């Protein structure tokens, strides 16, 4: 497969996963900002901190309000991290490799792009924040389902999965890194750091609330949340589960050009596979997550050099 083709497929899937994850971040921040506790501004700022867009937003908009942040991340074409921009870039990449993806994949992406093009600030207000964010997540699920259910298990499939799970691992770590100071404060009882609804909102943002109740069957505890979102390999959005997929996909891509990427992925995976949650708390969750983000960014750079750069 040509590097340009591999790159377009990789970024097509990565941008759709990013759109879904931004919707998840906005959803949990919006819900938590409405709860009592005096943390409204902190929650409004969370999406800006997670995406690294706070300076750009304050330069462009000045005053930080919930409505302005929502619009900035929903429909602003000037924001490269907005849902609108992610879907646009995913569709543009899909158009370039139209002959390498299935009709179902193209139709799903193209329909999503046409729908969001017709949205405006007024239509977003009429639609409602929650309904819009659910729509984004549903469209991402539909595209991912069409990909998994229709494309041949060749390099196009592998690079699509690689983009999806690299983006998912990065975003899960970023969400936790921003929430750690509030929800995992050392020496503070869980009820003092955040009430039940804040914990539930965090877990729901990663589709983990029902799984938590099924696994632990007790009140929400920091060590259990960390264990589940970092180390369990049966939760689709955990760091461990993402690295399971990444290492498997890299092994399925033939050739020796990605040896360094495969080696680093295996090292990150081994640390998660054999780690215990007590080690993460001993190191400090913020340090643990920051180190993981550095490594996943390095892995992305190695993958880009090995497979996606034009020789």
PETA-V165217 format. One record per residue. PHI is phi in whole degrees, -180 to 180 (none if undefined). OMEGA is omega in whole degrees, -180 to 180 (NA if undefined). Layout:
BEGIN
[[PHI	OMEGA] [PHI	OMEGA]]
END
This chain:
BEGIN
[[none	178] [-65	-179] [-58	-179] [-64	179] [-65	179] [-59	-179] [-65	180] [-65	180] [-68	178] [-59	-177] [-76	174] [-57	-178] [-72	-180] [-67	180] [-68	177] [-67	176] [-65	179] [-65	178] [-59	179] [-64	-178] [-68	175] [-64	177] [-61	178] [-66	178] [-64	179] [-63	-179] [-62	-178] [-69	179] [-67	179] [-64	180] [-64	-176] [-72	178] [-67	-180] [-83	-176] [-87	177] [-68	176] [140	175] [72	-178] [-114	-175] [-60	-178] [-63	179] [-59	-179] [-71	178] [-64	-179] [-76	-173] [-53	179] [-60	179] [-68	179] [-70	-177] [-64	-178] [-92	-179] [71	-175] [-108	-175] [-64	-179] [-63	180] [-63	-180] [-67	-177] [-66	177] [-68	-176] [-81	-171] [-111	-178] [80	-174] [-70	180] [-93	174] [-131	-178] [-60	-178] [-66	-179] [-68	178] [-64	179] [-61	-180] [-67	180] [-60	-178] [-94	-179] [-90	-166] [-127	-175] [-82	-179] [-70	180] [-81	179] [-96	-178] [-65	179] [-99	180] [-75	178] [-60	178] [-57	-178] [-66	180] [-63	-180] [-67	178] [-61	-179] [-67	177] [-62	-180] [-66	178] [-64	177] [-65	179] [-63	-180] [-64	-179] [-65	-176] [-110	-177] [-51	-178] [-79	-178] [-103	179] [-117	-176] [-85	178] [-58	-179] [-63	178] [-63	-179] [-63	-178] [-64	178] [-63	-179] [-67	-177] [-65	178] [-64	178] [-63	180] [-64	-180] [-64	180] [-67	-176] [-72	174] [-61	-178] [-85	-179] [-92	178] [-137	178] [-59	-180] [-67	-180] [-68	176] [-65	178] [-66	179] [-67	-179] [-68	-178] [94	-176] [-60	-176] [-61	-179] [-66	179] [-63	-179] [-65	176] [-65	178] [-61	180] [-61	-179] [-64	179] [-64	179] [-67	176] [-66	178] [-62	-179] [-64	179] [-64	-179] [-65	177] [-65	178] [-63	179] [-65	-176] [-66	-173] [-90	-173] [-127	-173] [-89	178] [-67	-177] [-78	179] [-119	-178] [-64	177] [-60	178] [-63	-177] [-64	-179] [-71	175] [-65	179] [-65	-180] [-61	178] [-63	-179] [-61	-172] [-82	171] [-65	179] [-65	-179] [-65	179] [-61	180] [-61	-177] [-72	176] [-60	179] [-64	-179] [-67	178] [-59	-179] [-67	-178] [-62	179] [-73	-177] [-85	-176] [-55	-178] [-58	-179] [-86	-170] [-95	-178] [-122	-177] [-61	-178] [-68	177] [80	-180] [-115	178] [-64	-179] [-53	-178] [-68	179] [-84	-180] [-76	179] [-167	180] [-78	-175] [-55	-175] [-70	177] [-70	175] [-61	-179] [-62	180] [-65	177] [-62	-179] [-64	179] [-65	-180] [-63	179] [-113	180] [52	-174] [-122	-174] [-66	-179] [-64	179] [-65	178] [-61	-180] [-62	-179] [-70	-176] [-82	-169] [-101	174] [53	178] [-155	-179] [-61	-175] [-78	-178] [-116	-177] [-56	-177] [-66	178] [-73	177] [-62	180] [-63	180] [-60	-176] [-70	-174] [-83	178] [-99	-162] [-113	180] [-74	-179] [-100	178] [-105	176] [-109	-169] [-56	-176] [-104	176] [-75	178] [-62	-179] [-62	-180] [-63	178] [-63	180] [-71	172] [-55	-177] [-68	-177] [-62	-179] [-65	180] [-66	180] [-63	-180] [-62	178] [-67	-179] [-81	178] [-87	-175] [-76	177] [109	-177] [-103	-175] [-70	-177] [-105	-177] [-58	-178] [-66	178] [-65	179] [-63	-180] [-65	-179] [-66	178] [-60	179] [-65	179] [-67	179] [-63	-180] [-62	-179] [-63	179] [-64	179] [-72	-176] [-65	-175] [-104	-178] [-76	171] [-120	-174] [-63	179] [-61	179] [-66	179] [-65	179] [-69	179] [-65	178] [-71	-174] [101	-174] [-60	179] [-63	178] [-64	-179] [-61	-178] [-71	179] [-64	178] [-65	179] [-62	180] [-61	178] [-62	-179] [-68	-179] [-70	175] [-68	176] [-64	178] [-63	178] [-60	179] [-67	178] [-65	178] [-63	179] [-61	-179] [-66	-174] [-76	-170] [-121	-166] [-107	177] [-77	176] [-75	-176] [-68	NA]]
END
